[in-house]
Amino acid sequence: MKVKVFNIYKISLSLVLLATPLCIFPLRILAQTPNPKQPAVIINSGSTNTCKYRIELLPSGKATYTVCNRKSAGEIKVDTATKFFNDISAAKPLSKLPYKPCARSVSFGTSTQVRYQGQISQDISCPSNDLRVTNLYEDTKSIQQELNFSTSKN
């Protein structure tokens, strides 16, 4: 009768190699999950005819914003906030998004940037062939509309 002896080192190494991808995958998801306490910031430059604005938005949809030097708070739909934060994750790193300058009216032209987790985008308001840029810009417009504030200087 032969007794089979297992080499514990081979078993341990096999388990580590098998378990490593299972540990890394959740870490990647965790790294992409928005921090519920860290806001994304939308900055619009304003123009001759419109006020600049700044929106700080949490993943919950809660927002604080400053427009025409007046501070206020509001809330947007969770679905809108979730889409925005998902689009930010898809666009990371924000500073590497493609940027092509566009012609702007002196009176009406504005620029829009997004800041999140120490990253900042170029101006996302210029037309782009990159869907990530387009999605982010459309998100910022939806957020501004849902907060229902005017940028008019009148």
N, C-alpha and C positions, 0 to 999 in steps of 0.2 A: 504494500500500500504506500502510495506516494502522497505526501502532503504538499499542497501548493502554497508557497509563501509569496505574499505580495510585497512589492517594493513600495514603501510608503512615499518615497520621493517621486516616483513616476506618477503615482496617483495624485499627489499634491500638485505637481506641475501640470498635469492634464486638467485638473479642476480649475487651476488659475487661468490657464489658456482658454478654457471653455467659458469661464465666468467673466473674463475681462470685457469682451464686447457687450455683455449684458449690463455691466456697470457703466461703461462709457456712454451708451445710447441714452440712458436717463439723464446723465449729466449734460449732454448736448441739448436735450429738450429743456432742462432746467435753465440752462444758459440763455435760451431763446424766450423763456417765459418772462413777460413783463413784470417788473418789480411793482407790486401794488401801491407802494409809497413813493415811487420815483416818477415824476411827471415827464412827459414828452413836452417839448416847447415848440410852438409855431410862432415864427417871427415874420411879420410883414412890414416892409419898409415904409408903406404909405407913399403918397405922391404930393404934388402941388395941390391937388384937389381933394385928397383923402387923408385921413389920419392913419398913422402907423398903429399896429396892434401887436400884442403879444398874448398868446394863450398858453397856459400851463394845464395840461390834461392828464388825468390819472386813468389807468385802465378801467376803473369803475364807471367812467363817464363824467365824474366830477371835474369841473374846470374853474379856474380863476383866470381873469383876463384884464388887460389894460388896453383901452382904446381911447384916443383923444385925451390922454392923460387922466382918464377916469378908471378906477378899479371897480371890478364887479365879479360876481360868481354866478355859475350856472351849472347845468347838467345836460349832457347829450345822451342819446340812446346808447345802451351798452353795446349793441350790435355795431354801431358806427365806431365806437372806441375800440372794440375788438378788431375790427377790420383795419383801422389805422395802425394799431400796434403790430398786427400781423404783417402789414405792408412795411412797417419800419424794419421788422426782423428780416423780411425778404430782401430788403434794400441794403442791409449792412455789408460792409462798413459804409456809412452814409457819405463820408468824405470821398469815397471812390466812385460814387454815382457819376455817370457821364454828364457833362455839362457843355452846352453849346450856347454862347451868348446870343441874345435876340435883340432886335431893334425895339425900342420902347419910346412911347410918347413921353415928353418931359412932364406934361400935365397929368397923364393918366397911368403911366407905367409904374409898376411896383415890382418888388422882388419878394420871394417867400423862401424861408429856410426852415428846416426841421432840426431840432437838437434832441439827442437822447443818449443817455449813458456816456457822456463825455464826447460824443460824436456830433458833427454838424455837417449838414448837406450844403452843397452849393445852392444857388437859386434854382428852385424846382418849378418856377412858373413859366419858364421858356418851353415852347413845344419840344418834345423829345420823342425819339423812336424807341426809347427804352420804357417798357411798361412799368417798371418799378418807379420811375420818376413820375410818370403820368398818374399812376395810382396814388402816390403820396400827395400830389398836388390836388387831385380830385377829392381826396380825404380832407385836406385842409379847407377846401371850399365848403364841403358838407358840414364840417365842424363849425365853421364860422356862421353858416346859415342856421344850423340848429341852435346855436347860442343866440341868434337873432339880434345881433347888434349892428348898428350902422357905423360906417367909417366916414360918413359925410362930415365935412368941416362946418357945415351950416348950422 
